[in-house]
Amino acid sequence: TDDEHTVQHSLSQLCAVMVKHETPDRWPALLQLLSQSTKSSNPHDRQVGLLLLNKVMDSNPELFKPHYCQLLQLFSAVLQDHNNPTALYYCILTLTAITAYTGSEEMNQMRSIIPSLIVALKHLIKADQDQASEAMEVFNELMESEVSIILPHVADIVRFCLEVGSDTTLNDSLRVKALSCIAFLIKLKSKTVLKQKLLNPILQAIFPILTAAPPPGEQDPEDDEDDSGDGTDNDNPKHCAAQIIDTMALHMPPEKLFQQLMPLIQACLASDNPYQRKGGLLCLAVLAEGCADHIRTKMLSSVLQTVCQSLSDSNQVVRCAGLFALGQFSEHLQPEVSKYCAELMPLLLGYLSSLNQAKVGHVTKAFYALENFMENLGSDIEPYLPTLMDTMLSALNNTENLKIKELAVSAIGAIANAAKEMLVPYFPPVIESLKGFLTTTTEEMRPLQTQSLDTLSVLARTIGKDVFSPLAAECVQLGLNLTDTIDDPDLRRCTYSLYSAVSTVSPDCLTPHLTAITTVMLLALKSNEGITAHLEEDKTFVLLDDDDEDDKEEEKDVDDFLEDETETDVHDVAGFSVENAYIDEKEDACDALGEIAFNTGAAFQPFLESSFQQVYEMRDYPHEDVRRAAFGAIGQFCRAQHKVWKENPTEANHQALFKLLDMVLPCFVETVRTEHERQVVMGVLETMNNVIKSCREEAFKNPSHLKEISHVIRDVLKKKTVCQDGGGDEADDEDQQAEYDAMLQEFAGEGIPLLASSVPADSFAPFLNDLLPLIMSKAKSSCTVADRSFSVGTIGEILQALVSVSGGRGVAGRLSNRLLPVLVAGVKDSDPEVRNNSVFGLGCLAQAAGPIVVSDYPMMLSVFSNLLAKESDLRVIDNLCAALCRMILSNMGAVPLEQVVPALVARLPLKEDLEENKTVFSCLAMLYTHSPDLVQYTERYTGRDVQPAGRKCWQSSIFY
């Protein structure tokens, strides 16, 4: 009976609590009971035994380690008991609980269980779909804890999950679990999926899910006319199918993926069925992030044309998907997509003006596309600014709908990001509108209020100091008043961003309030508010102090919230969810603390230690966005301490800096090696680069830092870190990798020139010898454009760094024979960016190696002369001028000035790469001093007046 089951459940939980405080070996009666009941010939006894086993194992899996081999034998037998679904259920849950703790001695046993596990799950699905859905978690646990166990069975697991995910007679949550399992497998082991030729079967199975029409009379959640666009109802099979393609894009080489995907997409787009067309557009949309380079370089024009046509499709569902795709392209395919401004902006503005404003869901998608597109336009937004601002201000003043007002306020932030000071004429009416929203106290106005705070922060950063500074103190006071009177994590998050933005404009305004500001942010980091625990019996109980039932739909799963917190006595909790708002608050608190610390400098010193300690603890937080933000803030604290020491060079400040760096740099290195999430690793590499850029030689006073950082860069370039598909255990064809892996390597590669510029060249030379072959291997003609560009660009920056460090000339000279052929080949490349970087590199080689490469000058000049005769790309021509100037500056006597100088001057002034003006003016100034006759001859020859440029340089101290 139900009552009996409840009693058994409660007794099992009591035993579980007792096992926490007593080892199983000291409670032989328990072990005896478990042994007898689980092996009993009575099915009911076996169920009870497995229930008890599940509870006590869940409570303390590690204590049972000595018994794992016996337990696995038991599981192997129970999984054959297909007529006892309850026993199967508890058996699989217990297997899930011990997976993370199994060692190498249990591996073979675990592997041999997988086929029986799949069959058992099929039987459990027939008996109880909810229990089966929970039991499916075993695959995620196996993949996360010990992926090698499932590798021999990957094809079987994929086939099983596709079967479940495609079965429309099953409930959505079970189908979602199965499809999510495939996405997770692709994320962890994309190379295995490709090697076992599973890509095509997966695509063939998920396309019908992606393109399925909803039941008659219903709509997909995202197409609901009154959908608020907040994406809360994403837990459906169609969303999961799109997520699988998104994951493929992020983790697979684009060439291999597109070869199999494009025929399916094209068939969808050509279909008469609107849901097929929608599916094709969704597919293109989710490819934009992971395959950005591939789409930009190979097919941008055609996919944009497809999306633009979809905006005038006869079916609303297709138009919506087109707007979503355009938003994704605008976000991820920059800067190339901005070149289509003249075609896209009128379409979007037309779409916005003709929309019936009652259909909020569609307005939301139009704004999404418009925002992403505008944000990156820069000065190209100018012709559209009057229309845009009229539309937005009119929406703020004349619309009753609060959601539309919120979208307009958000769009003003995006416009400000592009327009910057051009927005000044519109600043007074915008601020007037925002003021009314900022000080509201009503609940229904809250989303509009938080959005207004966000936009105010953007204005602080973009409109210019002179315009915004008068409002700075008022903004800080506004933030403090709001957090004092309203308890809302979203609102607090926005005030942190506002303080952070104000610190870039007027840091002094924050100084008197730093105690209050840091207190509220550190409390947000310490707080467990919003963390809700779910008991297995579907009874939600609140673990800590959040009792807001209305927010349940905002919750989102966070796996294994307590995975490292063994001191917490809540191991019988099946899972945790942390509300999005509280995660976002923690993320923004980290970001803001770091930026405020850096901008306020010495004023922040009293708060630095407590802030650092609290943020440092967040590096193990279960949510990746919070971890990434925490590492960013840790880097900012180092830079802040360095700045304080520079401004006040006391021994105490110096020691504080060393103490920080000795703690932080090894932590960065360790995280790059062991972190699972690539986004976090990219963030850590970027932060580490920023710390090195700021602290320079101070970062390497401890010599072990140079060695450790060089070695971890090498590991990333060799794909040997955990986040690079399991630590490089399946070496793949070097030229075929996911774009995101290439980006990860670029972040690592950017550290090499920074190391080269921070230490004497001879200290870095052994590490550079290790790293250079890995960089040079990416310059081969078979590599992608992005790889070739990265390779020669990094070589150029390393050589530029060697110019200014002691011993740099000798090291550059010794490298010249290896680097010269790579750079010369790059000058002849078909891609302008690769040519540009190669030309820059050759100029830097001449400058860094000095007299050692003089014998190569004739060959280099011949290469440049051939390029100059046919080059049309303005940036390449500018860099060619700069490279010639570097050769002249480095060794004027080795350059035939009578031929080179007129050719150089004929191409001045520089058109695009204006940073190189410094190099060009330095060269002209030197020529003017040393060869006035030549300069006069050049003026006659070219009809150009060089002297003013020469005089200007001569008088300007910046070049000397």
N, C-alpha and C positions, 0 to 999 in steps of 0.2 A: 504493500500500500504506500501512498504518498507519505503518510506519517512515519511509517517505518523507514522509508528512504531518508527522510529529514533527520531522524535520530541517528541513523548510520553515518550520515554526512557529518553531523555535529560531533559524534564520537571520534570519527576519523580526524577532524580538525583539532580536537582536544589532544589526540595522540601526536599530531603534527607539532603542536605547541610544546609538548613534553620533549619531543625529539630534539628540539632546538637547544634544550638545556641538558640533554643526556645523550651520550653516544649510543648508537644501536647495540654495540657489543656489550654494554653494561645493562642492557634490557633484553636478555635472551628470550623472554616470553614473547616479546613483540616479533622477533625474528622467526620464532617457531610458528606463531600464529600466521604470519605472512606466508611462510613456506607451505604450511598445511592448506590454508584457504586457497592460495593461488593455484595449487596443484590438485585441488579437490575434484572429484568426479561430478559434484553437484554444480550446475551452471550458476545458480544463485550465489553459492559460497565463493565461486571464482570471482564473480562481480564484486562482492563485498571485499574480498581480499585485494583485488586490484584497485578499488576505491581507496582503501586504507593505504596501500602501497603508494598510490599517487599523492595522497595528502602528505605522508611523512617524507617522501622523496622531494616533493616540491618545497617542503619547509627547510630542508638542509641537504641538498644533493651530495655535497662533498663528503659528508660523514659516511656515505655508503660506498665510497670508491672501492674498498676491498672486495665488495660484493658485485661489482659491475659485470664481470664475466658471467657469473651465475644468472644475474638479472637478464642479460642479453639472451641467454639460452631460454629463459622463461618467456621473454617477449617473442622470441622466434616461434615458440610453441603456441602462445596465445593468439598470435596473428593468423594462425591457421583455423582458429575457432570461429568460422564465418557465421555460425548461427547464433552467436552471442554478441550482438553489436555493442552492448554496454561494456562488456569486457574489452572489446577492441578499442572503444573510446578511451577508457582509463589507461589501457596499455600504451596507446599512442601518446597520450598526454605525459605519461611518465617517461617515455623514451625522449620526448621533447625536453623534459626537465633535466635529464642527465647529459644530453648531447654536449653542452658547453664544457662539461667536466671530464669527458672521456679522454684517455691518453692513447698513445700509439699501440699499446697492447690490445686495446679493444677495437682498433680500426677494422681489421678483417671481418670480425663478427658483425660490426655495424654495417659494413658494405654488403654482407651476404643477406642482411635483413630487408634491404630496400625493395626487392621484387615482391616479397610477401606483404610489405607495407602498402604498396600500391594496390594490390588485390584487396587487402583488408579495407582500405579507404573506399574502394568501389562498393563493397558490401555495406559499409557504414553509411554511404550516401543514400543507398536504397532504404535504409532503416530510419535515419534521422539526419536531415540536411544541416540543421544548426550545429549538431555535434560534429558532423563531418567538416563543416566550415572551420570550427575551432581546431580540430585535429590536423587540418591542412597546414597549420602553423609549423608542423614538424619539418617541412621542407625548408622554410625560411631559416629555422634554427640550425639545421644541418648545413645550409649554405654559408650562414654567417660564422658558425663556429668552426666547422671543419669541412670545407668544400671538397677536399680530396675524397671524402667518403662517397659523395654522389657522382663524381666524375664518370665512373664506368657506366652509370645508369642515367646519364643526362637525357639521352634520346627517349628513354621510357618515361621519365618524369615529364618531359615536354609533351609527349603524345598524350599522356594521361591528363595533364592540365588543360591542353587544347580541347580534349574531348569534353571535360567538365565545363570549361568556359564557353563552349559553343552550344551546349545543350539548353535550349530555351525552355525546357520543361522544369529546369531546376531554379531555385530561388536566386535572386540577384547577389546576395551576400556570398553565397558559395561560388558562383561564377566569378565574382570580383576577386575572391581569394585565390582562385586558380590562375586567373590572368595576371594578378599582381605577382604571383610566384614566378611566372615566366619573365616578367619585367625585371625582377630581382636577380634572376639567373643571368639574364643578358648583361645586367650592370656588373655582376661579379666575374662572369666568365664568357665574355663576348667572343673570345677567340675559339673557345671550345664549341660554342654554338655554330660558328662559321665552319670550323674544321669538320664537324659531324654533319655538315650540310643540312642544318635544321632551319636555316633562314627562310627558305622557300615554303616548307610546310607551315611554319608559324604565320607567314604573311597570308598564305592561302586560307588559313583558318580564321585569322582575325579580321580580314577584309569584310566578310559577310556580317560580322558583329558591328564593325565601324559604320557600315552603310545601311544597317537595318532600319526600316521605317518603324516608328512607335506604334503601339496598338491603335486600332481605329478610334478616332475621337480624342486621342491624346496627343501630346507634344513632348519632344525631348525637353528635359528641364531647361537647357540653355536657350531653347527657342520659345519658351513661354512668353507671351506678349508683355506680361507684367513682371517678368523676372527682374529682380533688382540688379542682376549682373554680379553678385558677390560670390558666385560659384560655390555656394554651400552644399548643393546637392550633386557632388561629383562622384559619388560612390555608385557608379553603375557600369555595366559591362562595356558600353560604348566608350565611356571615358577611359576605362582601363585599356581598351584596344588602342586608343590614341596614345596612351601613356607608353605602351610597348614600343610603338614606332618612335616616340620621343626618345626613349631609352636607347633604341638602336642607333638613332642619329648621334647621340652623345658618346656611344661606346664602340661604334664600328667604323671601318674605313668607308668614306662616302662612295668611292667607286664601286666597291662590292655591294653596298646597300642599294644604290640607285639602279644598278644593273637589273636587280630583281624587282625593285619597287616601282620604277617608272611605268612599265607596261600596265600594272594594276591601277596606278593613279590616272593614266591617260584614258583607260577604259571607263573609269568612273566619271571623269570630267566630260566625256563624250556621251554619257548616258541620258536617256529621256527622263529617268527617275530622279526627282529632286534630291532624295536622300543619298543616291549614289554620287551626285555632283557635290553635295555637302561633304560626304566622306572624303572625296578627292581633295577638296579645299582644306579640310581639317588636317589631312595628311601633309600637304605642302606646308601648312602653318606650323605643325610641330617639328618639321625638319629644319626650320629656319635657324634655331639656336645651334644644334649640334653640327650641322653641315653648312654653316654660314659661308665659309671660304669657297666650298664647291659650288654653291648656288650663285654666289657673287661673281665668280670667275667664269662659270660655264653656262649659266642658264638664266641669269637675272632678268633679262629683257623679256624672255618668253613667259616666265612664271608671273611676272608683274602684269603682262598683257592678259593672262588668264584670269588673274584676280580682279583686274579692272573691269573685265567683261562681266564677271560674276556680280559686280555691284549693281548692274542694271538687269540682272536675271528676273524673270517674271515671278519667281517664287521667293517669298520672304525668307524662308529657311536658308536658301542658297546665298541670298544677299548678306544675311547675318554671318554665315561662315566666311564669306569673302571679306567682310569687315574685320573679323577676327584674324584672318590670314594677313591682311594688310597691316594690322597692328603688330603682329609677330615679325613681319618683314622689316617694318620701320624700326623695331627695337633691335633686331639682331643683324641686319644686313647693311649696316652703316660702314663707310660713308657713301658707298655707291648708290644706295637707294635714294639718297637725297638729290642725286642728279636728275631724278625723274619728277622733281618738284612741280614743274610747269604742267605735267599731265595729272599728277595726283591731287594737288591742293584744290583745284577747282572742283574735282569730283567729290572730295570730302566736304568742302564747304557747301556744295550743292546738296549733298546728302543731308547735311545738318539742317539746312534752311527748310528743306521740304518735308522733314519728318513730322509726323503727328506726335506731339509731345506726350500724349498719354501712354504711348508704348515705350515705357521706360527701358525695358530690356534692350531694345534696338538703339535707342539714343545712347545707352551706355556703351554699346559696341562701337558706335560711330565716334564717340568721344575717345575711346581707347585707341582706335586707329589714328585719329587726328593727333592726340597727345604724343604718342610715340613718334609720329612722323615729324611733328613740329620741334620736339625737344632737341633734335640733332641738326636742325636746319642752319643754325647760326645766323649770319647776317642775311642769308637768302630769304629769311622770313619777312624782310622789310616791306615788299610790295603788298603782302597779305595782311599786314599788321592792322590797318584801319578796319577792314572787314571783320577780322578775327575779334578785335577788341569791342567793336560795336555789338557783335553777336553775343559775346560773353557778358558785357555790361547790361545788355538788354535782358539776357536771361536772369541776371541777378536782380534786376529791378522790376521786371514785369511778369515773372513766372511764379505761380503759386506752389508748384511742385518742388518739395525740398530736395529730392534726389537730383533734379535737373540743376538746381542752384549749386549743389555739391559738385556735380560734374563740371560746371562752368568755373567754379573756384579752383578746382584741380587743374583745368585747362589753362587758366591764367598762370599757374606755376610753370607749366610746360612752355608757355609762350615766353615767360620771363627767362627761362633757361636759354632759349635761343636768342631772344631780342636784347637781353642785358640792358645797357643804358638807353637803347632806343625806346624802352618802355616808360621812360621818365615822364613824358607828357600825359600818360594815362595813370600815373601813380596816385594823384589825389583822389580821383573818383574810385579807384580800386580800394584804396585804404578806407575811404568813406563807407563803401559797401561792407568791407570785412569787419569794420568796427562793430557793426550791429550784430554780426554773427559771433564775434569773439567773446563777447561778454554775456551771452545768453546763459540762462540757468536751466532751461527746460530740457527734458529727456529726449523729446522727439527732434530737437535741434542739435543733439550731440554730434552726429556724424558730420553735419555741416560745420560745426564749431571746430572739430578736430582737423577737418580738411582746410579750414581757414588758417589755423595755426601752421599747418604744413606749408601752405602757400606763402604765408608771412615769412617763414624761414627761407624759402627760395628767394623771395624779394630781397631779404637782408643780404644774401650772398651775391645777388646779380645786379641790383639797381645802381650800385655805386655807393661808396662810403659817404660822400658828401650829402647825398639825398637821404640815406637811411640813418646815419648817425644820430640826428635829432630825436629819432624814435627809439633808440636803443634802450635807454634806461626804462622807458615806459613799457617796452616789451618784456624786460626781465620782471618788472613788477606785476605785469599781467599774468605771466607764467606762475609766479609765486602765489598770487591770489587764487588762480584756478586750482592749483594742487591743494591749497588750503581748504577750499570750499567743496570740491567735487572729487569723489573717490572713483576714478575711472582709469584703468590702465592705458587705454588708447589716448586719453587726454594727457596723462602724465608723459607718455612717450613723445607726444608732439611738443610738450614744453621742453623736454630735454633737447630735441632737435633745434628748437628756437634759441635756447641758451647757447648751443653750440654754434649756430649761425651768427648770433650777436657777437660771440667771441672773435669771429674773423673781422668784424667791422669795428667794434669798440670794446676791447677786452676789459678796459678800466671800469665799465658799467657793471661787470659781473663781480669784480673784486669784493665789494662790501657784502655781497650775498653768497659768497662761495660756501660758507658753512651750511646755510639752508639748502643750497642747490645740491651739494655733494651728499648731504645727509639723505635727502629723498631718493637720490639715485642709488646709493649704496643699499638702502633699505629695499629698493626694488630688486636688486641683485640677490640679496639674502632671502627675500621672501619666497615662501612655498605656496603663495596664494595662487589659486587657479589650477593647482595640481589635484586631480581627482583620481581616486583609485577605484577600480572595478573588481568586485568579488565575482568568482565564477558563477554564482547562482543568480547572475543578472540583477543582484541587488546592489545598487550603487551606494557606496557610503563615502562620506567626505573625509578625506584623510586629515586635512588641516582646516584652515579657517575660511574656505570659500563656500558660501551657502546660496549662491545665486543660481537658482534652478533655470532661470530664463536663458542662461548662456550655454546650455548644454549643446545646442546645435553648433556652437562655435568651436567645440572641442575638436582636437585632432590627435591622432595616435602618436605616441612617442615610445618607441620600443625600449623595453628594458630600462625604465627610468632609474631603477635602483641598481643597475648592473655593477657599479663599483662601490655602492654604499652599504657594505656588509654590516655596518654597525646598526643600520636601521632595522627595526624588528618587524618588517612588514613583508616577509618573503612569501606569504600565502596569498599575495595579491596577484591576480592574473595579468593585469596590464595597467598602464597608467595613461591618462591623456592630460595634456597641458593645453589650456586654452590659448588660441593663437595670440590674443591680445597680450597675454602675460609673456609669451615668448618674444613678441615684437618689442615689448617694453624693456626686457632684459638686453636684447640686441641693441636697441637705441641708447640705452643707458651706457653700455660699453663704448659705443661709438662716440657719444657726447663727452664722456669723461676723458677719453683720450684726446679729443680735439681741444677741449677746454683747458686741459693740463698743458698742452703745447702752446696754445695762444696766450694764456695768462702768465706763463713762465714762473717767475719767482713768487708771485702772489699765491700760486697753487702749492708751493712747497709744503706748507703745514698739512696738506691733505693727500700728498703724493703716496706716502707709505700705506695708509689705510685703503686708499683707492686701489693701489697696485695689488695689495693682498687679496682684496675681494674679487677683483677682475681676474687675477691669476687662478683663483679657484674655479672660475667659470670655464677654463680651458677644457675641463672634462665634462661639461654639461651635455646632456643627451641630444640636444638639438643642434644641428650643424651650423645654422645661421648665428646662434649665440656663440658657439666656439670660434667661428671665424671672426666675429666682432671682438671677442675677448682678446684674440691674438693681435688684432689691429690696434686695440687700445694699449696692450702691453708694449708694442713697438713705439706708440706715441709717448708713453711714459719715459722710455729710454731717450727719445729725441728731446723731450721736455727737459730731462735732467742734463743732457749735453748742452742744451741752450742756456740753462741756468749757470752751468760751470763756465761756459764761454763768456757770459756777461759778468760773472763774479768768480774769477778763477782761484778759489780757495782750495786748500788741500781736502777739506771736508767734502766740498762739492765734487771734487775729483774722485775721492774714494767712494762716494755714494753712486757715482756713475759706473765705476768698475764693478761694484757689488751688484748693481742691476744687470749689467751686461753679462757678468759671469753666471747669473741665474737664467737670464732670458735666452741668450744665443744657443746654449745646449738644448734648452727646451724647444726652440724652433727646429733645430736639427732632428731631434728625436721625433717630433710631430710629423715632419715631412716624411720620415721613414715609415712610421707606424699608423698614421691616420688613414681611415678607409675612404673618406669623402674627398674627391678631387677638388671640389670648390674650396674646402677648408685648406687643403695643401697649397692651392694657388694663392689663397689669401696670406698664408704664412710666408711663402716665398716672396710675395710682393712686399709684405711688412719687413721681412729680413733685409731685403734690398734697400728699403727706405732707411732702416736703422744704419746700415753700412754707409749709405750715401751721406747721412747726417754726421755720424760719429767718426767716419774714416779710420785713421790709424789708432784712435782710442779703442775701437772695437777689437783690435788685434794686439793689444799690449800683452794679453795672455795668448801665447803662440798656438795653444791647442785650438783656439777658435778658427784660425786660418785653415788648419788641417781638416777639422771636422766639417766646416762649411764647404770646403773644396770637395771633400769626399761625398757629401750628401748631394751636391750639384752633379757630381759624376754618376751617383746612383740614379738620380732622376733621368739623366740623359741616356743611361743604359736601361731604363724602364725596370728598375729593381726595387721600387718602393711598393708598399702594400696596396696603395690605391691604383697602381698601374696593372690591373688585371692579375692580382694575386702575387705580385712581386716578381714578375718576369719569369715564371716557371715554364712558360711555353713560348720560347723565342719565336717570333713571327717574322715574316718578311719585313725587313727594316722599313721599306718604303710604303708599307700599307699600315696605316694606323689611324685611329679616330682623330678627328680635328682637335678634340678636347685634350687628347694626350699630347698632341703637338703644342697646344697652348701651354700645357703644364711644363713642357720642356723649354719653351720660350721664357717663361718666368724664371726657370732655373738658369738658363743661359744669360739672362740679363745680369745675373750676379757676377759673372766672370769679369767683365770690364770694371765693375765696382771694386772687386778684390784687387785687380791689377792696379787701380789708381790709389789704393789705400795702404799698400805696403811696398818696401823696396823691391825692385824687380827680381833681384836674385833670390829673395825669400819665396816669391811666388812662382819662380820658373819651374821647379819640379812639378808643382801642381798643374801649371799651365800645360806642360808637356803631356800630362795625363788627359787633360780636358780637350785640347785642341783637335786630336783625331776624331773625337765624338762630334765636335762642331763641324769639322771639314767634311765628314761623311754625309752631311745633309746638303752639301753643295752639288752632289751628282746630278746629272741631267735627268735621271729617272725619278728624282725626288719631286715633291709638289712645289709649286711656286712659293708657297708660304715657307716651306723648309729651306729652299735655296736662298730666299730673301733673308731669312733669319740667320742662316749660316754666314753669308758674306757680310751682313750688317754687324753681326757680333764680332767677326774678325776685325772689321774696321774700327769698332768701338774699343776693342782690346788694344789695337795699335795706337789709337788716339790717347788711351790711358797711359801707355808706356812713354809717351812724349814727355810727361810731366813728373815721372818718378825717378828716383836715383837708380842708376844701372839700367834704365829703360832702353837706352840706345843699343847697349850690348845685346840684350835679350832680343830686341826687335831684329837686330842684324843677324843673330843666329837663326831666327825663325824665317828670315826673308825667302830663302830658297824653297821652303815648304809652302809659304803663303802666296808667293807671286803667281804660280800657275793657276791656283784656285781663283784669285781675283781677276786675272786676265781673262780666264774663261767666262767669268761672270759678266765682264764688260760686253761680251758678245751674246749674252742671253737674250731670249725673245721677249722677256718681261721687263718693262721699264723700271719697276721697283728693284729688281735684281741688278740691272745695269747701274742704277743710281747708287745702290749700296756698295757695288764693286768699285765704281769710280771713286767714291768717298774713301774706301779702304786703301786703294792704291795711293791716293794723296797722303793718307795717314802713314802708310808704310814709308814713303819717301821722307816724311817729316820725322818719324820715329827712328828709322835706321840711319838717317844722315848719310855720311860719306860711304857707308858700307854698300849701299845700293846704287851708287853713282854709275857703275858700269851697266846697270839695267835701264838708265834713263833713256837711251835711244830707242830701246824696244817699247818702253812705256809711252814715250811721246808718239811713236808710230801708231800704237793702239788708240791713243787719244785722238790723233789726227784723223784716222779712219772713222772713228765714232762721230767726230764733229761734223764730218762731211754728210752724214745721213740721219743724225739724231733729230727727232722732232719733239720729244718730251722736254718741256721747259725745265722741270726739276733736274733732269739728268744733265742738261746743258749748264745749269747753275752750278751743280756739283763738279762738273768737268772744269769750269772756270776756277773753282776753289781748289781743285786738285793741282792744276797747273800753278796756282799761286803758292801752294804748299811746297811744290818742287823748287820753285824759285827761291822762296824764303829759306828752304833747307840748304840749297846748294846752287846759288845763282850762276856760278861759273860753269856748271854742267848743262845749262839750258841755253839753246840758241835763241837769245832774247829777240833778235831782229825778226825772227819768224813767229815766235810764240806770242810776244806782247801784242802786236797788232791784231792777231786772231783772237786773243783774250779780250782786248778792249772793245773789239767789234761786237762782242756779245754782252757787253754791260749796258745798263745796270742789270743786276739779277732780277728775275721776274717772280720766282716762287719761293726759293729757299733763302729767305732774307737773313737767316741766322749766319749764313756764310759771308755776309757783307764784312764782318769783322776780319776774316781771313783775307778777303780781296783788298780791303782798304790798307791793311798792314803791308801787303805786298806792293801796292801802288806807292805807298809812302816810302818804302825802302827803295823802289826803283827811282822815285823822284829825287831821292838823296844821292843815290850812287850812280845813276845813269841819266842825268837830265837831258843829254843829247838824244838818247833813245826815246824818251818821253815826248820830246818836241817832234821827233821824226814820226812817232806814232800819231800824234795829233794831226800832222799834215796828211799822213797816210789814210787815216780813218775819218778825218773831219770832225773828231771829237776832242773836247777840251778835258784832258786828264788832270791838269794842274789843280783845279779847285779840290778835286777828290784827294789828290796827294797832299795838298796843304792842310785840308781838313783833318786827314789822318795824322799828319805830323803834329798838329796842334792838340790832338785829343789823347789824353793820357791812357784811355782805355786799352790802347793797342800795345802799350809798352810797360 
